[in-house]
Amino acid sequence: MAALLWGVVFGSVGFGFFWYGKKQPAVVPLVCGLGLMTLPYFVSNLFLLVAIGVAFIVLPYFLRL
C-alpha cells in the first residue's frame, strides 16, 4: 500500500516537472519528470523507491542547465 501511495506522489510531482520542462526550455526538469513518472514501474523496493524519488526531486535544484 505504501509503494502505491509513493508512486502516486512521485508521479504527480514528476508530471509537474515534466509540464514545467516542456513549457520552459529546461531539459533537467523534463528528464527528471519523466524519470519520476516511470520510476514506480521499475523499482519495487520501498526504500529504494523513496531514495531515488527524492534524488530526482532535488536534482533540478542543484543541476541547472
KELUMLUM-147883 format. One record per atom (N, C-alpha, C): x, y, z; atom name; residue in three letters; residue number from 0; chain. Coordinates in nm, 2 decimals. Layout:
BEGIN
{xx=X | yy=Y | zz=Z | at=CA | aa=Ala | i=NUM | ch=A} .
...
***
This chain:
BEGIN
{xx=0.08 | yy=-0.12 | zz=0.00 | at=N | aa=Met | i=0 | ch=A} .
{xx=0.00 | yy=0.00 | zz=0.00 | at=CA | aa=Met | i=0 | ch=A} .
{xx=0.09 | yy=0.13 | zz=0.00 | at=C | aa=Met | i=0 | ch=A} .
{xx=0.19 | yy=0.12 | zz=0.08 | at=N | aa=Ala | i=1 | ch=A} .
{xx=0.28 | yy=0.24 | zz=0.08 | at=CA | aa=Ala | i=1 | ch=A} .
{xx=0.35 | yy=0.27 | zz=-0.05 | at=C | aa=Ala | i=1 | ch=A} .
{xx=0.39 | yy=0.16 | zz=-0.12 | at=N | aa=Ala | i=2 | ch=A} .
{xx=0.46 | yy=0.18 | zz=-0.25 | at=CA | aa=Ala | i=2 | ch=A} .
{xx=0.36 | yy=0.24 | zz=-0.35 | at=C | aa=Ala | i=2 | ch=A} .
{xx=0.23 | yy=0.21 | zz=-0.34 | at=N | aa=Leu | i=3 | ch=A} .
{xx=0.13 | yy=0.26 | zz=-0.43 | at=CA | aa=Leu | i=3 | ch=A} .
{xx=0.12 | yy=0.41 | zz=-0.40 | at=C | aa=Leu | i=3 | ch=A} .
{xx=0.11 | yy=0.45 | zz=-0.28 | at=N | aa=Leu | i=4 | ch=A} .
{xx=0.09 | yy=0.59 | zz=-0.24 | at=CA | aa=Leu | i=4 | ch=A} .
{xx=0.22 | yy=0.67 | zz=-0.28 | at=C | aa=Leu | i=4 | ch=A} .
{xx=0.34 | yy=0.62 | zz=-0.26 | at=N | aa=Trp | i=5 | ch=A} .
{xx=0.46 | yy=0.69 | zz=-0.30 | at=CA | aa=Trp | i=5 | ch=A} .
{xx=0.46 | yy=0.70 | zz=-0.45 | at=C | aa=Trp | i=5 | ch=A} .
{xx=0.42 | yy=0.60 | zz=-0.52 | at=N | aa=Gly | i=6 | ch=A} .
{xx=0.41 | yy=0.60 | zz=-0.67 | at=CA | aa=Gly | i=6 | ch=A} .
{xx=0.32 | yy=0.71 | zz=-0.72 | at=C | aa=Gly | i=6 | ch=A} .
{xx=0.21 | yy=0.73 | zz=-0.65 | at=N | aa=Val | i=7 | ch=A} .
{xx=0.12 | yy=0.84 | zz=-0.69 | at=CA | aa=Val | i=7 | ch=A} .
{xx=0.18 | yy=0.98 | zz=-0.66 | at=C | aa=Val | i=7 | ch=A} .
{xx=0.25 | yy=0.99 | zz=-0.55 | at=N | aa=Val | i=8 | ch=A} .
{xx=0.31 | yy=1.12 | zz=-0.51 | at=CA | aa=Val | i=8 | ch=A} .
{xx=0.42 | yy=1.15 | zz=-0.61 | at=C | aa=Val | i=8 | ch=A} .
{xx=0.51 | yy=1.05 | zz=-0.64 | at=N | aa=Phe | i=9 | ch=A} .
{xx=0.62 | yy=1.08 | zz=-0.73 | at=CA | aa=Phe | i=9 | ch=A} .
{xx=0.57 | yy=1.10 | zz=-0.87 | at=C | aa=Phe | i=9 | ch=A} .
{xx=0.47 | yy=1.03 | zz=-0.91 | at=N | aa=Gly | i=10 | ch=A} .
{xx=0.41 | yy=1.05 | zz=-1.04 | at=CA | aa=Gly | i=10 | ch=A} .
{xx=0.35 | yy=1.19 | zz=-1.06 | at=C | aa=Gly | i=10 | ch=A} .
{xx=0.28 | yy=1.24 | zz=-0.96 | at=N | aa=Ser | i=11 | ch=A} .
{xx=0.23 | yy=1.37 | zz=-0.96 | at=CA | aa=Ser | i=11 | ch=A} .
{xx=0.33 | yy=1.48 | zz=-0.97 | at=C | aa=Ser | i=11 | ch=A} .
{xx=0.44 | yy=1.47 | zz=-0.88 | at=N | aa=Val | i=12 | ch=A} .
{xx=0.55 | yy=1.56 | zz=-0.89 | at=CA | aa=Val | i=12 | ch=A} .
{xx=0.62 | yy=1.55 | zz=-1.02 | at=C | aa=Val | i=12 | ch=A} .
{xx=0.64 | yy=1.43 | zz=-1.07 | at=N | aa=Gly | i=13 | ch=A} .
{xx=0.70 | yy=1.41 | zz=-1.20 | at=CA | aa=Gly | i=13 | ch=A} .
{xx=0.62 | yy=1.48 | zz=-1.31 | at=C | aa=Gly | i=13 | ch=A} .
{xx=0.49 | yy=1.47 | zz=-1.31 | at=N | aa=Phe | i=14 | ch=A} .
{xx=0.41 | yy=1.53 | zz=-1.41 | at=CA | aa=Phe | i=14 | ch=A} .
{xx=0.43 | yy=1.68 | zz=-1.40 | at=C | aa=Phe | i=14 | ch=A} .
{xx=0.44 | yy=1.74 | zz=-1.28 | at=N | aa=Gly | i=15 | ch=A} .
{xx=0.46 | yy=1.88 | zz=-1.27 | at=CA | aa=Gly | i=15 | ch=A} .
{xx=0.60 | yy=1.92 | zz=-1.33 | at=C | aa=Gly | i=15 | ch=A} .
{xx=0.70 | yy=1.84 | zz=-1.30 | at=N | aa=Phe | i=16 | ch=A} .
{xx=0.83 | yy=1.87 | zz=-1.35 | at=CA | aa=Phe | i=16 | ch=A} .
{xx=0.83 | yy=1.86 | zz=-1.51 | at=C | aa=Phe | i=16 | ch=A} .
{xx=0.76 | yy=1.76 | zz=-1.55 | at=N | aa=Phe | i=17 | ch=A} .
{xx=0.75 | yy=1.74 | zz=-1.70 | at=CA | aa=Phe | i=17 | ch=A} .
{xx=0.68 | yy=1.85 | zz=-1.77 | at=C | aa=Phe | i=17 | ch=A} .
{xx=0.57 | yy=1.90 | zz=-1.71 | at=N | aa=Trp | i=18 | ch=A} .
{xx=0.50 | yy=2.01 | zz=-1.76 | at=CA | aa=Trp | i=18 | ch=A} .
{xx=0.58 | yy=2.13 | zz=-1.77 | at=C | aa=Trp | i=18 | ch=A} .
{xx=0.65 | yy=2.16 | zz=-1.65 | at=N | aa=Tyr | i=19 | ch=A} .
{xx=0.74 | yy=2.28 | zz=-1.65 | at=CA | aa=Tyr | i=19 | ch=A} .
{xx=0.85 | yy=2.27 | zz=-1.75 | at=C | aa=Tyr | i=19 | ch=A} .
{xx=0.91 | yy=2.16 | zz=-1.76 | at=N | aa=Gly | i=20 | ch=A} .
{xx=1.02 | yy=2.14 | zz=-1.85 | at=CA | aa=Gly | i=20 | ch=A} .
{xx=0.98 | yy=2.15 | zz=-2.00 | at=C | aa=Gly | i=20 | ch=A} .
{xx=0.85 | yy=2.11 | zz=-2.02 | at=N | aa=Lys | i=21 | ch=A} .
{xx=0.80 | yy=2.12 | zz=-2.16 | at=CA | aa=Lys | i=21 | ch=A} .
{xx=0.77 | yy=2.27 | zz=-2.20 | at=C | aa=Lys | i=21 | ch=A} .
{xx=0.71 | yy=2.34 | zz=-2.10 | at=N | aa=Lys | i=22 | ch=A} .
{xx=0.67 | yy=2.48 | zz=-2.13 | at=CA | aa=Lys | i=22 | ch=A} .
{xx=0.79 | yy=2.57 | zz=-2.13 | at=C | aa=Lys | i=22 | ch=A} .
{xx=0.88 | yy=2.55 | zz=-2.05 | at=N | aa=Gln | i=23 | ch=A} .
{xx=1.01 | yy=2.63 | zz=-2.05 | at=CA | aa=Gln | i=23 | ch=A} .
{xx=1.11 | yy=2.54 | zz=-2.12 | at=C | aa=Gln | i=23 | ch=A} .
{xx=1.21 | yy=2.60 | zz=-2.18 | at=N | aa=Pro | i=24 | ch=A} .
{xx=1.31 | yy=2.52 | zz=-2.25 | at=CA | aa=Pro | i=24 | ch=A} .
{xx=1.41 | yy=2.47 | zz=-2.14 | at=C | aa=Pro | i=24 | ch=A} .
{xx=1.37 | yy=2.38 | zz=-2.05 | at=N | aa=Ala | i=25 | ch=A} .
{xx=1.45 | yy=2.33 | zz=-1.95 | at=CA | aa=Ala | i=25 | ch=A} .
{xx=1.46 | yy=2.18 | zz=-1.96 | at=C | aa=Ala | i=25 | ch=A} .
{xx=1.58 | yy=2.13 | zz=-1.98 | at=N | aa=Val | i=26 | ch=A} .
{xx=1.60 | yy=1.99 | zz=-2.01 | at=CA | aa=Val | i=26 | ch=A} .
{xx=1.60 | yy=1.91 | zz=-1.88 | at=C | aa=Val | i=26 | ch=A} .
{xx=1.66 | yy=1.96 | zz=-1.77 | at=N | aa=Val | i=27 | ch=A} .
{xx=1.67 | yy=1.88 | zz=-1.65 | at=CA | aa=Val | i=27 | ch=A} .
{xx=1.54 | yy=1.85 | zz=-1.58 | at=C | aa=Val | i=27 | ch=A} .
{xx=1.45 | yy=1.95 | zz=-1.57 | at=N | aa=Pro | i=28 | ch=A} .
{xx=1.32 | yy=1.92 | zz=-1.51 | at=CA | aa=Pro | i=28 | ch=A} .
{xx=1.24 | yy=1.82 | zz=-1.60 | at=C | aa=Pro | i=28 | ch=A} .
{xx=1.25 | yy=1.83 | zz=-1.73 | at=N | aa=Leu | i=29 | ch=A} .
{xx=1.18 | yy=1.74 | zz=-1.82 | at=CA | aa=Leu | i=29 | ch=A} .
{xx=1.23 | yy=1.60 | zz=-1.80 | at=C | aa=Leu | i=29 | ch=A} .
{xx=1.36 | yy=1.58 | zz=-1.80 | at=N | aa=Val | i=30 | ch=A} .
{xx=1.41 | yy=1.44 | zz=-1.78 | at=CA | aa=Val | i=30 | ch=A} .
{xx=1.38 | yy=1.39 | zz=-1.64 | at=C | aa=Val | i=30 | ch=A} .
{xx=1.39 | yy=1.48 | zz=-1.54 | at=N | aa=Cys | i=31 | ch=A} .
{xx=1.35 | yy=1.43 | zz=-1.40 | at=CA | aa=Cys | i=31 | ch=A} .
{xx=1.21 | yy=1.40 | zz=-1.39 | at=C | aa=Cys | i=31 | ch=A} .
{xx=1.12 | yy=1.47 | zz=-1.46 | at=N | aa=Gly | i=32 | ch=A} .
{xx=0.98 | yy=1.44 | zz=-1.46 | at=CA | aa=Gly | i=32 | ch=A} .
{xx=0.95 | yy=1.31 | zz=-1.52 | at=C | aa=Gly | i=32 | ch=A} .
{xx=1.01 | yy=1.28 | zz=-1.64 | at=N | aa=Leu | i=33 | ch=A} .
{xx=1.00 | yy=1.15 | zz=-1.70 | at=CA | aa=Leu | i=33 | ch=A} .
{xx=1.05 | yy=1.04 | zz=-1.61 | at=C | aa=Leu | i=33 | ch=A} .
{xx=1.16 | yy=1.06 | zz=-1.54 | at=N | aa=Gly | i=34 | ch=A} .
{xx=1.21 | yy=0.96 | zz=-1.45 | at=CA | aa=Gly | i=34 | ch=A} .
{xx=1.12 | yy=0.94 | zz=-1.33 | at=C | aa=Gly | i=34 | ch=A} .
{xx=1.06 | yy=1.04 | zz=-1.28 | at=N | aa=Leu | i=35 | ch=A} .
{xx=0.97 | yy=1.03 | zz=-1.17 | at=CA | aa=Leu | i=35 | ch=A} .
{xx=0.84 | yy=0.96 | zz=-1.20 | at=C | aa=Leu | i=35 | ch=A} .
{xx=0.79 | yy=0.98 | zz=-1.32 | at=N | aa=Met | i=36 | ch=A} .
{xx=0.67 | yy=0.92 | zz=-1.37 | at=CA | aa=Met | i=36 | ch=A} .
{xx=0.69 | yy=0.77 | zz=-1.40 | at=C | aa=Met | i=36 | ch=A} .
{xx=0.81 | yy=0.73 | zz=-1.44 | at=N | aa=Thr | i=37 | ch=A} .
{xx=0.83 | yy=0.59 | zz=-1.47 | at=CA | aa=Thr | i=37 | ch=A} .
{xx=0.90 | yy=0.51 | zz=-1.36 | at=C | aa=Thr | i=37 | ch=A} .
{xx=0.95 | yy=0.58 | zz=-1.26 | at=N | aa=Leu | i=38 | ch=A} .
{xx=1.02 | yy=0.52 | zz=-1.15 | at=CA | aa=Leu | i=38 | ch=A} .
{xx=0.94 | yy=0.41 | zz=-1.08 | at=C | aa=Leu | i=38 | ch=A} .
{xx=0.81 | yy=0.43 | zz=-1.04 | at=N | aa=Pro | i=39 | ch=A} .
{xx=0.74 | yy=0.32 | zz=-0.97 | at=CA | aa=Pro | i=39 | ch=A} .
{xx=0.72 | yy=0.19 | zz=-1.05 | at=C | aa=Pro | i=39 | ch=A} .
{xx=0.73 | yy=0.20 | zz=-1.19 | at=N | aa=Tyr | i=40 | ch=A} .
{xx=0.71 | yy=0.08 | zz=-1.27 | at=CA | aa=Tyr | i=40 | ch=A} .
{xx=0.83 | yy=-0.01 | zz=-1.26 | at=C | aa=Tyr | i=40 | ch=A} .
{xx=0.95 | yy=0.05 | zz=-1.23 | at=N | aa=Phe | i=41 | ch=A} .
{xx=1.07 | yy=-0.03 | zz=-1.24 | at=CA | aa=Phe | i=41 | ch=A} .
{xx=1.14 | yy=-0.06 | zz=-1.10 | at=C | aa=Phe | i=41 | ch=A} .
{xx=1.10 | yy=0.01 | zz=-1.00 | at=N | aa=Val | i=42 | ch=A} .
{xx=1.16 | yy=-0.01 | zz=-0.87 | at=CA | aa=Val | i=42 | ch=A} .
{xx=1.05 | yy=-0.06 | zz=-0.77 | at=C | aa=Val | i=42 | ch=A} .
{xx=1.07 | yy=-0.18 | zz=-0.72 | at=N | aa=Ser | i=43 | ch=A} .
{xx=0.97 | yy=-0.24 | zz=-0.63 | at=CA | aa=Ser | i=43 | ch=A} .
{xx=1.00 | yy=-0.22 | zz=-0.48 | at=C | aa=Ser | i=43 | ch=A} .
{xx=1.13 | yy=-0.20 | zz=-0.45 | at=N | aa=Asn | i=44 | ch=A} .
{xx=1.17 | yy=-0.19 | zz=-0.31 | at=CA | aa=Asn | i=44 | ch=A} .
{xx=1.13 | yy=-0.05 | zz=-0.26 | at=C | aa=Asn | i=44 | ch=A} .
{xx=1.06 | yy=-0.04 | zz=-0.15 | at=N | aa=Leu | i=45 | ch=A} .
{xx=1.01 | yy=0.09 | zz=-0.10 | at=CA | aa=Leu | i=45 | ch=A} .
{xx=1.11 | yy=0.19 | zz=-0.06 | at=C | aa=Leu | i=45 | ch=A} .
{xx=1.22 | yy=0.14 | zz=0.01 | at=N | aa=Phe | i=46 | ch=A} .
{xx=1.32 | yy=0.24 | zz=0.05 | at=CA | aa=Phe | i=46 | ch=A} .
{xx=1.40 | yy=0.29 | zz=-0.07 | at=C | aa=Phe | i=46 | ch=A} .
{xx=1.43 | yy=0.20 | zz=-0.17 | at=N | aa=Leu | i=47 | ch=A} .
{xx=1.49 | yy=0.25 | zz=-0.29 | at=CA | aa=Leu | i=47 | ch=A} .
{xx=1.41 | yy=0.34 | zz=-0.37 | at=C | aa=Leu | i=47 | ch=A} .
{xx=1.28 | yy=0.31 | zz=-0.37 | at=N | aa=Leu | i=48 | ch=A} .
{xx=1.18 | yy=0.40 | zz=-0.44 | at=CA | aa=Leu | i=48 | ch=A} .
{xx=1.18 | yy=0.54 | zz=-0.39 | at=C | aa=Leu | i=48 | ch=A} .
{xx=1.18 | yy=0.55 | zz=-0.26 | at=N | aa=Val | i=49 | ch=A} .
{xx=1.18 | yy=0.68 | zz=-0.19 | at=CA | aa=Val | i=49 | ch=A} .
{xx=1.31 | yy=0.75 | zz=-0.21 | at=C | aa=Val | i=49 | ch=A} .
{xx=1.42 | yy=0.68 | zz=-0.20 | at=N | aa=Ala | i=50 | ch=A} .
{xx=1.56 | yy=0.74 | zz=-0.21 | at=CA | aa=Ala | i=50 | ch=A} .
{xx=1.58 | yy=0.79 | zz=-0.35 | at=C | aa=Ala | i=50 | ch=A} .
{xx=1.55 | yy=0.72 | zz=-0.45 | at=N | aa=Ile | i=51 | ch=A} .
{xx=1.56 | yy=0.76 | zz=-0.59 | at=CA | aa=Ile | i=51 | ch=A} .
{xx=1.46 | yy=0.87 | zz=-0.62 | at=C | aa=Ile | i=51 | ch=A} .
{xx=1.34 | yy=0.86 | zz=-0.57 | at=N | aa=Gly | i=52 | ch=A} .
{xx=1.24 | yy=0.97 | zz=-0.60 | at=CA | aa=Gly | i=52 | ch=A} .
{xx=1.28 | yy=1.10 | zz=-0.54 | at=C | aa=Gly | i=52 | ch=A} .
{xx=1.34 | yy=1.10 | zz=-0.42 | at=N | aa=Val | i=53 | ch=A} .
{xx=1.38 | yy=1.22 | zz=-0.36 | at=CA | aa=Val | i=53 | ch=A} .
{xx=1.50 | yy=1.28 | zz=-0.43 | at=C | aa=Val | i=53 | ch=A} .
{xx=1.59 | yy=1.19 | zz=-0.48 | at=N | aa=Ala | i=54 | ch=A} .
{xx=1.71 | yy=1.24 | zz=-0.56 | at=CA | aa=Ala | i=54 | ch=A} .
{xx=1.66 | yy=1.30 | zz=-0.69 | at=C | aa=Ala | i=54 | ch=A} .
{xx=1.56 | yy=1.25 | zz=-0.75 | at=N | aa=Phe | i=55 | ch=A} .
{xx=1.51 | yy=1.31 | zz=-0.87 | at=CA | aa=Phe | i=55 | ch=A} .
{xx=1.44 | yy=1.44 | zz=-0.85 | at=C | aa=Phe | i=55 | ch=A} .
{xx=1.38 | yy=1.45 | zz=-0.73 | at=N | aa=Ile | i=56 | ch=A} .
{xx=1.31 | yy=1.58 | zz=-0.70 | at=CA | aa=Ile | i=56 | ch=A} .
{xx=1.42 | yy=1.69 | zz=-0.67 | at=C | aa=Ile | i=56 | ch=A} .
{xx=1.52 | yy=1.65 | zz=-0.60 | at=N | aa=Val | i=57 | ch=A} .
{xx=1.62 | yy=1.75 | zz=-0.56 | at=CA | aa=Val | i=57 | ch=A} .
{xx=1.72 | yy=1.79 | zz=-0.67 | at=C | aa=Val | i=57 | ch=A} .
{xx=1.74 | yy=1.70 | zz=-0.77 | at=N | aa=Leu | i=58 | ch=A} .
{xx=1.83 | yy=1.72 | zz=-0.88 | at=CA | aa=Leu | i=58 | ch=A} .
{xx=1.82 | yy=1.85 | zz=-0.95 | at=C | aa=Leu | i=58 | ch=A} .
{xx=1.69 | yy=1.89 | zz=-0.99 | at=N | aa=Pro | i=59 | ch=A} .
{xx=1.68 | yy=2.01 | zz=-1.07 | at=CA | aa=Pro | i=59 | ch=A} .
{xx=1.72 | yy=2.14 | zz=-0.99 | at=C | aa=Pro | i=59 | ch=A} .
{xx=1.71 | yy=2.13 | zz=-0.86 | at=N | aa=Tyr | i=60 | ch=A} .
{xx=1.75 | yy=2.24 | zz=-0.77 | at=CA | aa=Tyr | i=60 | ch=A} .
{xx=1.91 | yy=2.26 | zz=-0.78 | at=C | aa=Tyr | i=60 | ch=A} .
{xx=1.98 | yy=2.15 | zz=-0.78 | at=N | aa=Phe | i=61 | ch=A} .
{xx=2.13 | yy=2.16 | zz=-0.78 | at=CA | aa=Phe | i=61 | ch=A} .
{xx=2.19 | yy=2.16 | zz=-0.92 | at=C | aa=Phe | i=61 | ch=A} .
{xx=2.12 | yy=2.11 | zz=-1.02 | at=N | aa=Leu | i=62 | ch=A} .
{xx=2.18 | yy=2.10 | zz=-1.15 | at=CA | aa=Leu | i=62 | ch=A} .
{xx=2.10 | yy=2.19 | zz=-1.24 | at=C | aa=Leu | i=62 | ch=A} .
{xx=2.15 | yy=2.30 | zz=-1.28 | at=N | aa=Arg | i=63 | ch=A} .
{xx=2.08 | yy=2.39 | zz=-1.37 | at=CA | aa=Arg | i=63 | ch=A} .
{xx=2.16 | yy=2.40 | zz=-1.50 | at=C | aa=Arg | i=63 | ch=A} .
{xx=2.09 | yy=2.36 | zz=-1.61 | at=N | aa=Leu | i=64 | ch=A} .
{xx=2.15 | yy=2.37 | zz=-1.74 | at=CA | aa=Leu | i=64 | ch=A} .
{xx=2.07 | yy=2.47 | zz=-1.83 | at=C | aa=Leu | i=64 | ch=A} .
***
